[in-house]
Amino acid sequence: MLKKVFLAAAASLVLVGATAAIPAMAGSGCHKAAKAAYPHDRKARHAYRKECKAHYKAWRKTHKHHHHLFGK
């Protein structure tokens, strides 16, 4: 059962990632997307949100721009 939930969450992430802009999903965006995808399953929402945040952090790390005067 738990395996199916994680597989469903992973499949949903693939679909969401292909259709939605990644920066818009950061922070509360992941929470709202998880709530919309799994309105009645708290564990699935948690797994979805965790994957969403990890995906966003990976995206942010690869797309970091150094526009500061003394960039970090």
Secondary structure, 3 states (H helix, E strand, C coil): CHHHHHHHHHHHHHHHHHHCCCHHHCCHHHHHHHHHHCCCCHHHHHHHHHHHHHHHHHHHHHCCCCCCCCCC
